[in-house]
């Protein structure tokens, strides 16, 4: 879910506003986009992928992080090097190698595991599949 628009890095190009499929952003009075409808965010990463200056951070968690979460702390996200992390992962942007060019596999045979988050999870991780209680079978 979109958590941060860095006002220091943003160049007010409106690309995030244009590419967002659920109209999450509004242009602020200063021209910098603001997160107006965070609950509408689908965590699709389109805004982060298309941002030309890596000014956005989309948390991989599909629910809003709390105010005390490191996912909403711009300094913590900067220290962890997460601004534009998705864009880097797919190889978009100057000086990056496209993921398609790095791929040496003719077919995708398995989904690679996600790397461990560099920030703590803002939600409790379920210990069982689908978080259903164990049921005895007769």
C-alpha positions in Angstrom: 0.0 0.0 0.0 1.3 3.5 -0.8 2.8 5.0 2.4 5.1 7.8 1.5 5.5 10.6 -1.2 8.9 12.2 -0.5 8.3 16.0 -0.8 12.1 16.5 -1.0 12.6 14.1 -4.0 9.3 14.7 -5.9 9.5 16.9 -9.0 5.7 17.3 -9.3 5.6 15.6 -12.7 2.2 14.0 -12.0 3.2 10.7 -13.4 2.0 8.9 -10.3 -1.4 10.6 -10.5 -1.8 9.6 -14.1 -0.7 5.9 -13.8 -2.6 5.1 -10.6 -5.5 2.8 -11.6 -7.6 3.6 -8.5 -7.1 7.4 -8.3 -5.3 7.4 -4.9 -3.5 10.7 -5.4 -4.5 14.4 -5.6 -2.2 17.2 -6.6 -1.4 19.3 -3.5 -1.5 23.1 -3.4 2.3 23.1 -3.9 2.0 20.7 -6.9 3.4 17.7 -5.0 1.0 14.7 -5.0 -0.7 13.8 -1.7 -2.1 10.4 -0.8 -5.8 11.3 -0.8 -7.5 7.9 -0.9 -5.0 5.4 0.6 -7.7 2.8 1.3 -8.2 2.6 -2.5 -4.6 1.6 -3.1 -4.3 -1.9 -4.7 -0.6 -2.2 -3.9 0.0 -2.6 -7.6 3.3 -0.6 -7.4 2.5 1.3 -10.7 3.2 4.6 -9.1 6.6 3.5 -7.7 7.5 1.8 -10.9 6.8 4.9 -13.1 8.2 7.6 -10.7 11.2 9.0 -12.6 13.0 10.1 -9.4 12.2 7.3 -6.9 10.1 9.6 -4.6 7.5 7.0 -3.7 7.4 4.1 -1.3 4.8 1.4 -1.6 4.8 -1.0 1.3 4.3 -4.6 0.3 1.6 -4.9 2.9 -1.9 -4.5 1.6 -3.2 -2.6 4.6 -2.2 0.8 5.9 0.8 0.8 8.3 0.3 2.4 11.7 1.7 5.8 12.4 4.5 4.2 14.6 5.5 1.8 11.8 8.9 2.2 10.1 6.9 1.8 6.8 5.5 5.3 7.4 8.8 6.8 8.6 10.5 8.5 5.7 13.9 8.5 7.4 13.7 4.7 8.1 12.8 4.0 4.5 15.7 6.1 3.3 18.1 4.4 5.6 16.8 1.0 4.4 17.3 2.1 0.8 13.7 1.3 -0.1 12.6 4.4 -2.1 12.2 3.1 -5.7 12.9 -0.4 -4.6 10.3 -2.0 -6.9 11.6 0.1 -9.8 15.1 -1.2 -9.1 13.9 -4.8 -8.8 12.3 -4.7 -12.3 15.4 -2.9 -13.7 13.7 0.4 -14.6 15.7 3.7 -14.5 19.0 5.0 -15.6 22.0 2.8 -14.8 19.9 -0.3 -14.1 19.8 -3.5 -16.0 16.3 -4.6 -17.1 15.1 -7.8 -15.4 14.2 -9.2 -18.8 17.9 -8.8 -19.9 19.2 -10.5 -16.7 16.8 -13.5 -17.2 18.5 -16.6 -18.5 15.5 -18.9 -18.2 13.5 -19.7 -21.3 10.5 -20.6 -19.1 9.4 -19.6 -15.7 9.3 -23.0 -13.8 8.7 -21.6 -10.3 8.0 -18.3 -8.6 11.2 -17.1 -6.9 10.9 -16.4 -3.2 10.6 -12.8 -2.1 13.6 -11.4 -0.3 13.3 -10.7 3.4 12.0 -7.3 4.2 14.5 -4.8 5.5 11.8 -3.4 7.8 9.8 -5.3 10.4 6.3 -6.6 9.4 3.5 -4.2 10.5 1.1 -7.2 10.7 1.1 -10.4 12.6 2.1 -13.3 10.4 -0.3 -16.3 10.5 1.2 -19.5 11.7 -1.2 -21.8 9.9 -2.5 -21.9 6.3 -5.4 -19.6 5.9 -5.2 -19.0 9.6 -7.9 -21.6 10.2 -8.0 -23.4 13.6 -7.0 -27.1 13.4 -10.0 -29.3 13.2 -10.2 -33.0 14.1 -11.2 -35.4 11.4 -13.6 -38.2 12.4 
